[in-house]
Amino acid sequence: MVIPCSTDRRTQEPVASGLSREFTRFIDSTPREQTVNYERQQNESVAKVAVGKSSFVYIIKKPISLVMAIQIYLDNNATTAVDPQVLEEMLPYFTTHYGNASSTNHVFGKKASAAVVRARERVADLLEAKEEEIVFTSGATESINMAIKGVFERYQSIGNHIISCVSEHKSVLDVLRALEKKGAKVTYLSVDKDGNIDLNELEEAITDETVLISLMFANNETGVIHPVKEIAEIARDKNILFFCDATQAIGKIPVSVKEIGVDMMALSGHKIYGPKGVGALYVRKKSRKIQLEPLVHGGGQEKGMRGGTYNVPGIVGLGAACERCKELLKKDGKRIAKLRSYLESALLNIDETFVNSGDAKRLPNVSNIVIRFIKAEQLMANLKNVAMSSGSACATGSLDPSHVLMAMGLDKEDAHSSLRFSLGRFNTEAEIDLLIDMLNQKVTKLRGESPVWELFKKGVIT
Ligand SMILES: Cc1ncc(COP(=O)(O)O)c(C=O)c1O
């Protein structure tokens, strides 16, 4: 195998790209830009490297494959890779079956239309819904807008009160803020230290004016799962609509609209190993008819609920992703949960660490962990080959602590020291092993350089 080699400007040591310094140590080195021939020795932890005429030896501290050392993706709540099987199903709809699904007077359109029908069946099947209850959108944000604005526009003459929660995703909170400017009254439920809502607080918040309860299924930052079945019951008893943003729950845990009894539910393709730019809104069609004011007019697609030419490859991808999630749900869930516990127990061995929402019912793939006295951004800057996310959000050019963690009562320092690892279908145990090693090394290094850690160790600060 040949791997490229360059010179570290600071130390003048050769560096094999893709093989980070944590894993390697040069015994002998010849600093210059070169390509190196890499050959694995019988002893897995030693690799002989030749640069030009001279050769030297890497000590690879861990027997790892080069590929694994390059990049580890643990940000699956932000987005997922498209599953190769999903991509394979999508491809013909770009090049061969490219008809407009509304032009059903020829074979191209018929083929596209049949693909949309099939995708609708597959989405409905995952949710235990009926096909006619699925409206295709461009993603969860559009589905959320469609549900919340759609209800408010249609029902505001009956009541202008909406109940939601402080820890919702920005795509819900921003819609609510926009509606408040149009006269909506919104109650934001609080969360406890683990991120749980209180159902008594929900019941007490209901007034004669309440037309909608909008609460997420599972939190994107902590993975905390809300009691959606109980929420649906409360809503039903009071004749209030319940919209649930299930973007993070779907594909990770079983989600059945039939079992929950929810009125509307949002989902997104790119969170479930499908493509970006496609999603759906489930709108229950049972006894009580839900009337939503459409967001996008034109063309009459989706029974007038969402105009615009169908994104056929995207919709095919969403359908295929849903089917694959159904197929793999149990197996993936178990395997990922095991990896998550393995990661968490290893990280909890580091001094002054704790898991946010550790005592709550959580999604199996998320670990939001505080490593005190180190800023998450600093750790991320030191671990550039690991994709993860921090408890800080970039707002107006500065880093604000996460609104979710702050709502749970974390102090600012701990929020800024929170890292979210979100595992997914393609993560391996070897990657988690590497991550644990790298984190241990970096934490020791950064704390060793930190005066605050020094003061904490001396008991000057807590
Ligand atoms: C809980 C939740 N809701 C909504 C969204 C928005 O999804 P989309 O990117 O499909 O618009 C996200 C994305 O991060 C999310 O995590």
The ligand as an SDF file (V2000), in Angstrom:
LIG
                    3D

 16 16  0  0  0  0  0  0  0  0999 V2000
  -35.6710   17.0410   16.1900 C   0  0  0  0  0  0  0  0  0  0  0  0
  -35.4750   17.6550   14.8410 C   0  0  0  0  0  0  0  0  0  0  0  0
  -36.4980   18.2470   14.2210 N   0  0  0  0  0  0  0  0  0  0  0  0
  -36.3770   18.7850   13.0040 C   0  0  0  0  0  0  0  0  0  0  0  0
  -35.1740   18.7930   12.3350 C   0  0  0  0  0  0  0  0  0  0  0  0
  -35.0670   19.4060   10.9620 C   0  0  0  0  0  0  0  0  0  0  0  0
  -34.9470   18.4040    9.9860 O   0  0  0  0  0  0  0  0  0  0  0  0
  -34.6800   18.7150    8.4360 P   0  0  0  0  0  0  0  0  0  0  0  0
  -33.2110   18.8810    8.3170 O   0  0  0  0  0  0  0  0  0  0  0  0
  -35.1730   17.5170    7.7050 O   0  0  0  0  0  0  0  0  0  0  0  0
  -35.4330   19.9240    8.0720 O   0  0  0  0  0  0  0  0  0  0  0  0
  -34.0690   18.2180   12.9520 C   0  0  0  0  0  0  0  0  0  0  0  0
  -32.7400   18.2530   12.3070 C   0  0  0  0  0  0  0  0  0  0  0  0
  -31.7200   18.2800   12.9500 O   0  0  0  0  0  0  0  0  0  0  0  0
  -34.2170   17.6040   14.2290 C   0  0  0  0  0  0  0  0  0  0  0  0
  -33.2050   17.0230   14.8590 O   0  0  0  0  0  0  0  0  0  0  0  0
  1  2  1  0
  2  3  1  0
  2 15  2  0
  3  4  2  0
  4  5  1  0
  5  6  1  0
  5 12  2  0
  6  7  1  0
  7  8  1  0
  8  9  2  0
  8 10  1  0
  8 11  1  0
 12 13  1  0
 12 15  1  0
 13 14  2  0
 15 16  1  0
M  END
$$$$
